[in-house]
Each structure stands twice: as structure tokens, then as C-alpha cells.
Amino acid sequence: MATGGTRRRSILRSGATLAAFRIPGYTMLWLSGAAAGFGWSVSLVAVSWVTLEVSDSAFAVGATFAARLMPALVLGIPLGSLVDRFDRRRTLIVMNAAGAGALLVVGLVAVLGHLGLGELLFLSLGLGIIDMTRGTAYQSYVFDLAGPEGATNAIALGNLGGQIASTIGSISGGVVLEQLGVGSSFVMAAAFAAAGAVGMAMSRRHAGRERAAPRLVPSIARSMTLIVRNRLVALIAIVVIVNEILGFASITLFPTFARDVLGSDAAGLGALSSSRSLGGIIGLLLLARLGFRGRGGRLFLLATLASGLALAGFAVSTSFALSMLLILLVGMCWAATDTLGQSLIQQSVEDHERGAAMGIWFFGIGFGPFGHLALGAAATLVGAPVVLLLDGAALAVIAVALTAVRRIRRLE
């Protein structure tokens, strides 16, 4: 009679696009992640638009994004080590509940008319800690359920859930913000974060494979040296950092493009965000179906190159329709780089260090504030279109240069 592990391997090697959904516990995890993703996208639209309205400054918008990402740089690796010690399902319950509470409080502050730039920066900082811890636990738990043979499929489908939710959430967040006000948008985000916590609380813990025995005291010092001890992890982190500073950080400029270049409003910003998420859905479906097939490193660099070229095209576009199309391509590339990075970095370490590896991935994400602040400041001085054009071109050039590094190209 086949064991659970043998049965799971058979499912994941079948080549089915939705294979991971047949693993016990995965469906509830996916739904919880999708709910959290919906709330995240609503909060992102609300924070960026309200910040622009209260400050009229692209730099201030960049500062709120920077505050949300800064915890990943400072705390990513040690908190990744803590995730290795504690039960990942319970960590997800606690983090989703904490996010719901924070968003609800801010919604009430907004209703009372006391939501200013200081409160938005503080909220972004708190949500950044929650986002990072939740993301580390989520991706590590996905790997627990699917194992190395199913990691690509399961991570891609998990990220797909977040992208679908973000597509709907971005539009919904923009509409609710425009029609019902700031407080309502934050309350809606809180409700979906709470739904993520409830979903995980209702599920039972499943383990597709045996986990290493937990350590009584997390080896934070050893986790801090993982990026030095493991060259593959370091190379993946470099690509993540480049994408974060020059690629993902460009969302700081999207509210300015929506309002000042494309002549739109909050709903238009939501539509651009939705197009990016829709592109992510397409990219993730392709990855879930095709996998790496031994080309993980090359795909990683190709997605980086294509995103740089698409951002450069977006910078010179004055057509809303063309901009939507280019942002869709950007979304495809960003979803691919996220999934490839998350899967490759966990497959490059032992089981007991996967939380720490994801902590390093978030550490790479933590360099984003430098990009957000630099792009926001530069756009204030010389204009968003010029800055984004140079930014996209630089990303493309660096991607081409990285192809000379053989170990990155050979990542599988």
C-alpha cells in the first residue's frame, strides 16, 4: 500500500497544473493566503493614495513603502530563524489576526479624522513586520506540505491565489476608497485579514513530510551566517535585491503616473494595480504548469530583463490602454521572479534552515526602501517619466550582466 509521501509524490509528478490542491491541507492554506492577499492589496492602494493626498509628494509615498519594507531588512533573517522554531500554521493564525487588528484600528482613526502622514508611516512599519513574518511562515508551510518535488507547483499556485485576490482587491479598494471613504477601505482590508486567520484556525495541521526536530533555542547566530555559508543562497539574494531596488520599488511612482501622466484618479490607480495582478496570474499559471525544468536560474534572469524593458516602455507611454498592457507584462515578470526566488532559495538549504532561507529572501526584499526613497526623491526633482525610464533601463542592463555569472544561470 502506498504511503502518504509516495502518494503525494505521485500527485505532484503528474504534471497537472492544479496538482497541489490534492495535497491534504493545501486548499485551506491557499484560501487563507488569498484572503490575506486581498486585504494586503486593499491596504496598499489605500495607504499610497491617502499618503499622496495628504502630502502631495511622491517622496512621501516612497517613505510609506519604505517603512513597510524596512522590517524585512532589519529583522528578516532573525525572524526567519524564529519561524523555524514555532509551528507555522499557528504563526499564520497569529500574524493574520494581528494584521486585522492593526487595520481595524487605523480604519477607526480615519473615521475620526485623525489619519495623517505620521499615522500612515507607523501603520506601514507595523504591517511590514506582520507581512514578513506571515510570508516566511506561509512559504515554509507550503514547502512542508508539498516537499521539494512539488515546491514549484505549490508555491506558484499559492502566489496565484494572492494575485487573484490582489486583482479583485486593488479594484475594490480603489472603488471603496473613492465611494465610501478611507475608513471603509481599511475596515474591508481588516475583514479579509481576519478571514485568513479564521481559515487557518479551522484547518488541521498537515505535514507532507517529516520536519526536523525543533531547537529549544533558535540558532539566530547560525541563521545570520547562512548567506555567507551557502553561495547559492547569496547569489539568489543578489538577484532579489536588484529586482527589489530597481523593479518592485517602481510602484512608488504609480500613483503619480495615474494622476499626473495618465490623468486618472484612485479608481485608475486601482485599475493599474489590477492589471499588474492579472499579469501575475498569467505568469504563475505558466510556472505552475511548466515548472522550472532545470532552467530556474535562466528564467530568473529572463524575467528580470523583461520587467526592466516593460517598465521603460511604461515610462514613455501616455496611453492608459498601452500602460495597462505594459503593467500586465511587468506583473507577469514580478510574479515569476518572486516564485522562482522563493522556490530556488528553499531548495538550496536543509529542511531545518528553510525559515532562515526565506528570512534571507525577505532580507533581500528589505532593500526595497532604498529604491522607494530614491525613486520618490528623484521623481520629485526631475519628474516620474524620466526617472522610471532610467530605472527600467538600468534593471535590464544589470540582468544582462548577471548572465555572465555561471552559477546563477545553472540554478535549477
Salt bridges, closest charged atoms under 4 A:
ASP56 OD1 - ARG259 NH2 2.98
ASP84 OD1 - ARG88 NH2 2.86
ASP87 OD1 - ARG205 NE 2.80
ASP131 OD2 - ARG68 NE 2.77
ASP131 OD1 - ARG134 NH2 3.03
ASP144 OD2 - ARG88 NH1 2.85
ASP144 OD2 - ARG211 NE 3.92
ASP144 OD1 - ARG354 NH2 2.54
GLU149 OE2 - ARG8 NH2 2.73
ASP260 OD1 - ARG259 NE 2.91
ASP351 OD1 - ARG209 NH1 3.45
ASP351 OD1 - ARG354 NE 3.53
GLU353 OE2 - ARG222 NE 3.86
GLU353 OE2 - ARG229 NH2 2.76
